[in-house]
Amino acid sequence: IEKIHRGDQMDGLLYPAKKTPPVAKGDTEQEKTSQNVTSSKADSLLKPNTDSTPASLSSDLKEKVVSILLKYSNGLWAHALPKVYQDTYQVKFPEDILNNLELLSDVCIVDYVSEVPRKAILYAKPQRFTDENLNVTEKVQRHDGVKATAEQQYEESKDQYLENITVPSLIIPSEGSVSIMVLELKNTNEVLIRQVYYSSAQEQMEDDMKAYYSQNSTVSPAQSLSVGQLVAVHAEEDAWLRARIISLEDNRIKASNYLFWHLEKEFKQACFLDIHFTSLFHYQVYYVDHGFTEFVESNSVCKLQKQFHSLPFQAAKCKLAGLEAFCDDPVLVKAVESQTCFKIFAVEILEKSDIPLLVLYDTSGEDDININATCLKALYDRSLELHLQVDALYTNVRVTSVFSDGSLYCQVPSKGLSRLSEILQKLEDYFLYKQTSEFNVLLPFCGKICLFPSKGKWARVEIKIIHTRRALDVQFMDIGTVATVKVSELKEIPPQFLREVIAIPPQALKCCLADLPPNTGMWTPDAVLWLRDAVMNCPEFSMKVIKQDGSKGIAHIYLFAPENFPDMDRSINRQIKNADLWKHQKDVFLSVTPSGTSSTKAVSDAVSALQIASGKLEKSFSDSAREPSSAVSTTDMPPPLPLPKPGELMDIYVSVACHPGHFIVQPWNELNNLYALMEEMILYYSRAEEKPVNIEKNKLYAAKIGDEWYRVIIKGILRNGFLSVYELDYGKHEFVSIRKVQPLLDTFRRLPFQATTAQLAGVKNQQWSEEASIVFRNLVEKKPFVAQIQAVNDSTNSWDRKIVTFLVDTSLPHIDTWIHDFVSQSLVEFSKSD
């Protein structure tokens, strides 16, 4: 199989790796056999053979072969040579030559890729070698001294090849954050990076190289270097760096950023015919750890010693997700280059492959910046952007959404809005004749632009948060609304429309009412509801821009109903300011539904509100959320989690570990059900309309902690607007804002609470030291175990139950590790150190 791989400096052919014969002998015997075979082959190539020497072929035939090979800079399969030869010269090629390709070794490089003689790749040799060898009429006998030198150099070069293939691949950590530095890019599908994870190891290696090559008097410049060989180069500032020589062209060895190339064995042998030849070379080398090339003199290049092969090459390529379709666009490439080169980023790895697919994040500021999404904005058609002018008046303005902080999004008639309507209509017409399942989003990631069905048409959305494999948050680019949707509801933009869709800037403009919060205080729930009722039920408004806050990307405006424009006293701003809506009520916050209201009505109201806020989204909640039995209740409890009897076993997962006397376990076989429940909670609560509700201590609620929704019990009500809650499925104590707590529907009470408090059996209960607690936490937290129950302390409340259990780590194939033994041993060690 031949596969073309295109690089920065040249096009190369990647070929199948040579097959390793099965081991049938002992190591020592096999090594001897291998050495004998190699030695015999070397001798046969060095000794003259009057029956089948390269000189026995006519110069005319060789010239024609050379002419063909010069057209195939990446090499030509030997078995293809006869056909190409006959097509080119209308003369049959002597096919018996294919059984002894050494006949062509003086004019081309023969790279054998299998034990079959014809299975080889032919490369044209440099013109100097070719010209000399075409004039040879018979094989010249060499002196024994020259032969010995050539054989020695061949063995050294062979050893170098064996060392090359032992360099390990660069490994991307499977856990934890990954940071990289961008070195350079040709396009967004070929971004050269270096992983920061290895920085200290690389620095140490280069210090060791400097010490070795600078202080070792026996080190001398390498002789007879060849294609693909790893070398050590004496670079600027007295540094020694690893580099690779890739190809030979015009009497100069040329390098590129390919890190893995087969060595050209026959070229090595040709080089040995004249050991003074290499001294005339200047080498162009590629620094495999730094990602750049340069020409160096031959006296600056040494053989790379084996001890410097253990660290993976640090320069590698990646692709930037979401930019693939425009990878060569000069505007985009320039934007990515200016944003990324020689900077360090955190990365999200979407696909692990030879060229991984990444999303870059700039984490240097207060907010993480998605570099991929930021650079994609470079493709906006600037003529379609709308820049609001201070003191300007705008009519036919549509308010598309209102947020709980009083900010709102507006659409203003513009060229961009008209262009958007046109392209969305094209998409609607296109999908009438297409199966939309062909365009399902298979790889969602933050910053990705997709399509979502809304108001009978398609809307542009950007993925903001990925909760689970099924649920994620999107922001409607032209409405401003943020909604939680299912991944299955998103569609890819068809390729033929992609550039048009991306080129239109977002048409939702973020605004806030001038002379009102957030500048003058906090919005109350009543004020938010009043504003929503006032603006969402009116098809259009007029507005006046008072000022622009460029740093926050928000316009301060006065908003008017058409009949009240431009009377400032009758503006929306003055009306809401004069209303008695700004007194905060104790322990009241925006939530799904007031106490006593059926969830069926609550869901209906939520859908209506969402339809208005986001352009009449045609969404539906899960059937379970629509059932009449889902009425909000503060008394119904889930069934208790069944626990094993003493002496029985249970597969568990440790979600939290404080110390051996207190940790939290979850039943392993119920984790999938818990994840499914949390997905449903995300989908429901993120779409539900906010309404006031009272908070009561020791009652069950749903709370938004981070980006997830959890089942919690209220443990305390604080004076600063925060609550102390206990996560009933994970066993954590958290503080959350009153505004982020909602009633827990009955449909979310069916699964037993998953967290059970545990104590480690087999160790004496005591006051655990900080060192012992840290060791135990690192040993068990976020890991699965087999629990052997010693005792169960039951209670009326499921969250007050406790088990005493042994923990057994069964992850190793033949050894079970009892955690209490390890803890006991650690306690002994700690006592000795004290």
Residue, then its C-alpha position, 0 to 999 in steps of 0.5 A: i500500500e502506498k500512501i502519500h504524506r505531504g509535508d512542509q519541505m517535500d512530499g514523502l512516501l510512507y511505506p509498510a514497516k518491515k515484517t519481523p520474522p518469528v523467533a524460533k531460536g534463542d536470543t544468542e543464536q539468533e543474534k549470531t545468525s543475524q550478524n552472519v547474514t548481515s556480514s555476508k551481505a556486506d561482504s557480497l556488496l563490497k567484493p567484486n562479482t564478475d557475473s553480476t556487477p553493476a558495470s555489467l549493465s549498459s550505460d544507456l540502460k542505466e541512464k534511462v533508469v536514472s531519467i525515470l527515477l529523477k521524475y519520482s522524487n519520492g521513490l518508485w516501487a521496483h515492480a513498477l519499473p518495467k511498465v514505466y520503462q516500456d511506456t517511456y521508451q517503447v522498449k522492454f525492460p530486462e525483467d531478470i534485473l528485478n531478481n538482482l537489483e544490486l545491478l542498479s545499486d551504482v545509479c540508484i538507492v535500493d530500499y528493501v521493504s521485505e524479504v522478496p527481492r522485487k519488493a523494494i523502493l528505488y530512489a535516484k542517487p545524487q547526480r555526482f554519484t550517478d555521473e561517476n558510476l555511469n562512466v565505470t566500465e568495470k568494478v574497481q578493486r579496492h585496497d583492504g584498508v579502504k574496504a575495512t574502513a568502509e565496513q566499519q563505517y557501515e556497521e556504525s551506520k547500521d547501529q545508528y539505524l537500530e537506535n533510531i527506531t527505539v525513540p519512543s512516541l510522544i504520549i498525550p496524558s490520558e488524565g489531567s490537564v495538558s499544556i502545549m506551546v505552538l511553534e509554527l503552522k503552515n495551516t490549521n491542519e498542520v500546527l507544530i506544537r511542543q508539549v509543556y509536560y516534558s519541558s523539564a525532561q527536555e532541558q535536562m537532556e539538552d544540558d546532558m548533551k552539552a556536557y557530553y559533547s563539549q567535554n568529551s575529547t573523543v567526540s568528533p564530527a560524524q562521517s558518512l551521514s545519510v537520509g533519516q539519520l538522527v544526529a546531535v548538532h552544535a547550535e547557537e549559544d553553545a547548545w547541543l540539540r537533537a536533529r534529523i537529516i531527511s533527504l539529499e538534494d543538489n549535493r546538500i542534505k535537506a531536512s523537514n519536519y518528518l520525524f519518522w523516515h526509513l534509512e536508505k541502506e544502499f545510499k549508506q554503502a555508496c557514501f562509504l566508497d569515498i569517506h572524504f565526500t561527506s566533508l564537502f557537505h553542508y547539512q540542512v537539519y530539522y530540530v526534532d524537539h524545536g520544530f525548525t530547520e537550518f543549514v549547518e556545517s558538517n563539523s557541527v554534526c555528531k552521531l547522536q548517542k544512545q542515551f539521548h534517544s529515550l525522550p520522545f521527539q518534542a515537536a509534533k503536529c496537531k489539527l485545530a477543531g472547527l477550522e478544518a474546512f478553512c485550514d488554508d484560508p490566509v486570513l484564518v491562518k494569519a489570525v491563528e498565527s498571531q494568536t498562538c505562535f510561541k504561546i502556551f495553551a491548555v488543550e482539550i483533546l478531541e481525537k487521539s491520533d497521529i495528528p491529534l484534533l485539539v481545542l486550544y484555551d488561553t487560561s492566562g486571564e480571568d476567563d478562559i478563551n477558546i482560541n479556535a472559536t476566537c480565530l474563526k471570527a476572522l472569517y466574518d464578513r465585516s460589511l455585515e457587522l452592525h456597530l451601534q452609534v452613541d446617541a443614535l435612534y433605532t426603530n423596529v428593534r426586536v428584544t429576543s431574550v432577557f436574563s436574570d441580571g437584567s441584561l437583554y439581547c436585541q435584533v436591529p434591522s441590518k444588512g447582516l440580518s437580511r443576509l442571515s434570513e436568506i441563508l437560513q431559507k436556503l438551508e430550509d429548502y435544502f433539508l426538505y430533500k435531505q435526510t437530516s440524520e446524515f448531518n448529525v453532530l458526532l463530535p461536539f465540542c465547545g465553540k463548535i457552530c451547529l444548526f438547531p431547529s427553531k420556529g420552523k426554521w434553522a437557527r445558528v447555535e454555538i456549543k458553550i458547555i458539554h454536560t454529558r454525552r447527551a446534554l449540552d448548553v448552546q447559545f443562539m448566536d442571533i437571539g442570545t438565548v442560552a438553552t440546554v439541548k440534546v446532542s441528537e437535536l443538533k445538525e452539522i452545517p452542510p459543507q456547501f453552506l458552511r462559509e456563508v453561514i460562518a461569514i455572518p456575524p452574530q445578529a444578537l446585540k447584548c444590551c442593558l437598560a441605562d440608569l438601572p442595575p447592574n450599575t445601580g444594584m441587583w435585579t430582584p426576581d420581581a423586576v426580572l419578571w416585570l421586564r420579561d412581561a413588558v418586552m417579550n410580548c411586544p413585537e418591536f421597540s425603538m431604542k436610543v443608545i446612551k453609551q457603549d461599553g467596549s470592554k464588556g461588549i454591551a450597549h447601554i440603551y433606553l427602550f421605548a414602545p413604538e407609541n411612547f417614543p421618544d418620551m423618556d418618562r414613558s420609556i421602559n427604563r423609567q417605568i421599571k425604575n418607578a415600579d415597586l420591584w426592587k425590594h428583595q424578599k428573604d429566602v425567595f428566589l427564581s425557580v421552576t414553580p410555586s408551591g402547590t402548582s402542578s408540574t404539568k402546568a409548570v412545564s407548559d408555562a416553561v415551554s411557553a416562556l422558552q418559546i417566546a424567549s428564544g424565538k418559539l423554540e419547538k421543544s418537548f421535555s421527556d415524557s416523565a416530566r409531563e406526568p401528573s404524578s410529578a407534582v412537586s412534593t417536599t415529603d415523598m422520599p426515594p426508596p432506600l438504597p439496598l445495602p449488603k448484609p455483613g460479610e457480603l460483597m459489593d462493587i462500589y465507587v469512592s466519590v469522596a474520601c476525607h480519611p479512613g474514618h469517613f468516606i463516601v461510596q456509591p454502588w457501582n452498578e447504579l452509576n449509569n442510572l445516576y448519570a442518566l438522572m442527572e442528564e434529565m435534570i439538566l435538560y429539565y431545569s435548564r429549560a424551565e421558567e423561573k418562578p418564586v419559591n420558598i426555602e425550608k430547612n431539611k427539605l429536598y431540592a435540586a441545586k445547580i452546582g457548577d454546570e450540573w444539577y444535583r439532588v440536595i437537602i438544605k442543611g442551613i440558610l445563611r444570611n448572605g443569600f447562600l444555602s448550606v446543602y448536602e449532595l445526596d448522591y455524592g456526599k459533598h457539603e456545598f454552599v450555593s446561592i439561593r437563586k440556584v436552588q429549585p424544587l425536586l420533582d417526584t420524577f427525580r425522586r425515584l432513584p435511591f440516593q446514591a451516597t452512603t457514608a463509610q468507615l474503613a474496617g480493619v484499622k483502629n478508629q482514631q484522630w487521623s493525621e493530615e499525612a494519613s488523610i492525604v495518603f488515604r485520599n490519594l489511594v481511594e478517591k475517584k476509584p472503584f473497589v470491592a467492598q466487604i461489609q463488616a457492619v451496617n449502622d441503619s437510620t431513618n434517613s438514608w443520608d445518615r446511614k453508615i457502613v463499616t467495610f473493607l476495601v479491596d483493589t482488584s485492578l491488578p490481574h493476580i493480586d488483590t490489595w486490601i486497603h486497610d493493610f496499606v493504611s496500617q503500614s503507612l501509620v507505622e511509617f508515619s510513627k517512625s518518622d515522628 
